[in-house]
């Protein structure tokens, strides 16, 4: 039995070197024990092996994401796939699907972290530091820290998570051990913990090694120096029936839209959210990443919500249709508006979300969302910007979809429409208190 001890949970270079050595030496997957170093434990010396080693670039990219998943079997799974590819064998379909699911989950969590992470300004002798806390579902701290510090190199940053911390002083990215969630339950606790432990933590930090970033799309993280919109709180516990519905929806066959789509994109947000935002359907990026409103329209929505004083962490966001409907044009996938029958077929999942959440207000963004929420065709200009009662007793609020703003060609008109959208969201903020 060969023992491979990796330096940390995202030791990409260590895994690659060990995998190459073991594949060339002909070591079977079942004869390897993969682990992550906890103290001064060392693995077996890498075998000296020669020969040709080649795997498709797509598999390398897949592995670089999947290795960041919180799954104890990922090292062996990826080794199996690489070993088969190097031998020119067909990959096992089930194993490939598992790796793809892990990669998609990592991409989704990387986006979620960049969307929900908020920084607190902390004054120190060396200047202002922006201190953030997040509890990720996967090991995405390192990749996200690389992206954030590259986008904002002049800001002194610290991001703390339960499994590790990332620190940037302007020259090199360093990593340290993490912090227990119950020690930083709110802003005051976070600042108090940092004041007490920061010196020791920074002294013990290590220079990080590069890891492939979990996202290569044109999506910017929220600037750390924007004011936080609320306390840094622990993640909300999702409603168990809602989690079960999400699991069931992942295999939904209620209409034909599931066939070409990458995955079901269910809603997300805290179980006690006062407001439920409903869009039309996932877009191209949402379909790949698995989260609602993370593409260009989502960035418009995030910016407008922030101006309106609405914290995205406190609301639930979903779509009337949970699969991406599109028309292929070369390498691009062009959005197509869902039909009434497709909206009706997916109304089942929206009903589940509305029943479990019992929101104070349902915000329908665009015609398809308004049809799903109100059960009829809606003229946006006629019913926009005021509360409307739904047939099932909810209070709804109709506004435009943020993608409408992106399609306005004239710059002045685009700015007017954006301002009108922000004004609508300010009304929403007033209605939910």
DASULTA-V516290 format. One record per backbone hydrogen bond with DSSP energy under -1.0 kcal/mol. NH is the residue of the N-H (numbers start at 0). CO is the residue of the C=O. Records with the same first field share a line. If there is no record, write none. Layout:
NH=CO + CO
This chain:
1=30
3=32
5=34
10=7
11=9
14=10
15=11
16=12
17=13
18=14
19=15
20=16
21=17
22=18
23=19
24=20
25=22
26=21
30=27
31=28
32=1
34=3
36=5
43=2
59=55
60=56
61=57
62=58
63=59
64=60
65=61
66=62
67=64
68=65
70=68
73=70
76=72
77=73
78=74
79=75
80=76
81=77
82=78
83=79
84=80
85=81
86=82
87=84
88=83
95=91
96=92
97=93
98=94
99=95
100=96
101=97
102=98
103=99
104=100
105=101
106=102
107=103
108=104
109=105
110=106
111=107
112=108
113=109
114=110
115=111
116=112
119=130
121=128
123=126
126=123
128=121
129=155
130=119
131=157
133=159
138=67
139=137
143=139
144=140
145=141
146=142
147=143
148=144
149=145
150=146
151=147
154=151
156=167
157=129
158=165
159=131
160=163
164=175
165=158
166=173
167=156
173=166
174=205
175=164
178=160
182=179
183=180
189=185
190=186
191=187
192=188
193=189
194=190
195=191
196=192
197=193
200=196
201=197
202=198
203=199
205=174
207=172
218=216
221=113
225=222
232=230
242=238
243=239
244=240
245=241
246=242
247=243
248=244
249=245
250=247
251=248
258=255
264=321
267=316
272=269
275=360
276=315
277=362
278=317
286=282
287=283
288=284
289=285
298=294
299=295
300=296
301=297
302=298
303=299
304=300
305=301
306=302
307=303
308=305
309=304
313=310
314=311
315=274
316=267
317=276
319=278
320=279
326=333
328=331
331=328
333=326
335=324
342=338
343=339
344=340
345=341
349=345
350=346
351=347
352=348
353=349
354=350
355=351
356=352
357=353
359=273
360=273
361=394
362=275
363=396
364=277
365=398
369=365
370=366
371=367
372=368
373=369
374=370
382=378
383=379
384=397
387=395
389=393
392=389
395=387
396=361
398=363
403=400
405=401
406=402
413=409
414=410
415=411
416=412
417=413
418=414
419=415
420=416
421=417
422=418
423=419
424=420
425=421
426=422
427=423
428=424
429=425
430=426
431=427
